[in-house]
């Protein structure tokens, strides 16, 4: 039975990949920004409907769960191969682009108190709030906690929400920030490099539309920022963001945090 379930899971995954890739990348305008729909989104949506269509049951879900960890290992290895060849480009980018990653730590102090104090979340908040929950974050949480942990459920939930709504939100938010007139266009372009291709495209569209005479420079800043976020952001999250999130979570939870048991070996 186990072998039949595994074969079924692989065949369904293959079918979802073929359908998603056949649909391809679609884009449309939402306000001042452009929203890109990537194949990953289609696969997520298809997977959501499989239980309702009775194509999978609880046994199939339990069978599929360990394969997430294997997939993330390949993702981590792929991201690692981009680091070495990219070092010269990173070093030539200048201190502003290199140090911008520290700004991403602000999401911890903004989002974690809301998650814990307002929405009364448990350790799922740790997985959600240490980053914007893209592919690198999945790899980190998978290695430190496991994707079947509360932290894993948190980062997966944020990843899905970001895939569904992140591009739309970023496109609209950047349009609003441009209207304030308080940020340099290069700073806005740098901020577009969040580590997500769809979010970067949605964010950069309004900036280029507002400053068309420097379109080339804006695209270069955004692309370099995207590269840096994908490379040094992984280490920033692993060695700085996760420990800070753990520390702040214990401060916010107080004695209640002592009764919770994160995976042994995680920085506390």
N, C-alpha and C positions, 0 to 999 in steps of 0.2 A: 504493500500500500504506500509505503514511504517513497519508493522509487517512482510509482505512478504519479504521486503528488508532485514530486520534483520535476518530472517530465512535463506535467501540465503547467507548472509555474514557468518553466523556461519557454514553452511554446506560447503562452499568453504574453510573456514579456517580449518575445520576438515579434509577435503580431502587433503589439502596441508600438514598438519601435518602427516597424515598417509603415504603419498607418500614419504615425506622427511625422516621419521623415517625408512621406509622400505629400502630406499637407504643406510642409515647408514653412518658411518664415513669412509671416503676414504682418503688415504694419498699417496703422491708420492714425488720423489726427484726432487729438483730444485737446481742445483749447489751443494753447500755444505750443504744446509738445506733440511728439510722435511716439506712439505706443507700438512696441514690437512684440508679437506673439511668437514664441520659439517652440520648437518641437517638444521640449521638456514639459511645457504647459499642457499640451495636448495629451501627453502620456499620463500626467497627473489626473486630468479630468476623466480620461477613459478608465483609469484605475479606480476612481471614485465610484463609477457606476457598475463595476464588475460584481460586487456583492448583491446589488439590487437586481441585476440580471441573472443572479444565481449561477454565475460562471465560476465563482470561488466560494469556499466556505472557510470556517475557522481553521481547519487542518491545513488548507492551502496557505492561509495567511501566516501560520506558525512556521510552515516550511519555507516560505519566502523570506522571513525575517532575517535569518543569518546571512543571506546573500547580500543584504545591504552593506554589511561590514566588509565583505570581499570587494564589492564595487568601490567603496570608499578608499580601500587600500590602493587600488589602481589609480583612483583620482589623486591621492596623495603623491604617488610616485610620479605621475604626469606633471603635477605642479612643481615637484622638486626639480625636474629636468629643465624647467624654465629659469631657474634661479641663476645658475652659473653663467650661461650665455648672456644673461641680461645685466650682469653686474657693471660692465663698462657704461652702458646706457644710464643706469641708475646713478652712478657716481658723477656722470656729466650733467645730470639734471639740476644740480644745485641744491643748497640746503633747504630752501623753502619746500620744494617738492618732496625731499627725503623726510623732513621733519613733520610734514602734514599729517602723517599717520597718527601722531599723538592726539590730533584733534578728534579722531574717532573714539578715543577713550571717553569723550564727553557723553556719548550715548549711554554709557553705564550709569553715570550720575543722574541722567535725565530719566531714563526708562525704568531702572531697577526700583527706585522708590515708588513709582506709580504701580508697577507690577505687584510689589509686595504689600504696600500700605493701602492702596486703593482697591486692587483686584484680589488681594489676599492669596496670591499665588505661592506655591511651594518651590521646590528646587527646579521646577520647569523654568522659573524666571532666570536662573543662572544660564541655562542653555540659550534662552532668548536674548538676554540683554548684554552679553559681552561683545556682541558684534551685530552686523546687519544680517547674519545668518545666510551666507551664501555657501558655495561649495567648500571653500577652505574651512569654514566653521563646522560643517558637517564632519570633515576629516578630523578636526581637533576633538570635537565632542565624542566621536566614535572611538578615538584612541584613549581618551581620558576616562570617560564614563561608560561608553557603550550606547548604541542608539536605542536599546530597549530600556534605558534608564529614564527617570524623570527629566534629566537634562537633555537626553536624546529626543524625548517626545517634544520638549520645548523647542529645540533648534529645528526639528523637522516641521513642526507647526508653523514656526516663523518663516522657514524656507518656502513652504507652500503658499503662505499668505503673501510673501514678497514676490513670488513668481506670478501670482494672480493679480496683485494690485500695486506692486512696487513701481513699475514703470509709469503707471497712470499717476500715482502720487508724486513721484519725482518730477515728472513733466509739469504738473500743475504748481508744485512748490517752487520750482525754479522760475517759472513765469511770474509768480508773486514776488520773489526776491529781486528779480530784475526791476520790477516796477518801483521798488523802494529806492533804487539809485544809490545805495550806500556801499556796494561791493564792486571792486575792480573786475572787469570782464575776465582777466586771467585767473583771478581767484575763483570766480564762478566756474570757469572751465576746469580748473584743478579739482574742484569739489564734485564735478560730474564723474570722476573716476572712482566709483564706489566698489569696484570689484565685480560688477555685474554688467555684461554687455548690453542687455536690454535696458537696464536703468541708465547706463551712460548715454545710450542713444536717445532715450526719452528726455534726459536732462540737457544734453548738448544742443538739441534742436532749438529750443527757445533762445539760448545764448547766441547761437549763430544767427538766428533771425534778428536779434536785437542789435548785433554788431557785425553786419555782413562784410565790412571792409577788412576785418582781421580774421576772417574765417579760418585761414590756414593756420595761423598761430593758435587760435582757440582749439582747433582739432588736435594740434600737436601737444598742447598742454594737457588736454583731456586724455589723450592716448597714453602719454607718459605717466600721468597720475594713475590711470587704470593699471598699467604694468606694475608700478610701485606698490599699489594696494594689493595686487595679487601675490607679490613676492615678499616684501618686508611685512605686509599686513599679517601674514601667516605667523611669523615669529612674534610680532607685536601682540597678537591675540594669545598665543600660547604662553609666553613668558611674562606678560604684563597684564593684559586685559582679563584673563581668566582668574589669576590670583586676586586682582583688585575686586572683581565681581564677587568672588568667594568671601573676601573680607567684608565688603559692604553688605552682602546678604546676611552674614552673621550679625553685623551691627544692627541691621533693620529688624531681624527676626528675634534677636535676644536669646533668651533661654530656650525658645522653641526650636532654634537651629541646632541646639545640642542634641536633641532627640532624633534628628535626621542624620542619616549615614550615607554621605557620598562615597563613591568608589575609593577604596584605599589607594593611597599613592598620589592623589591629587593635591596640589598646593593648597594649603589651608591657612 
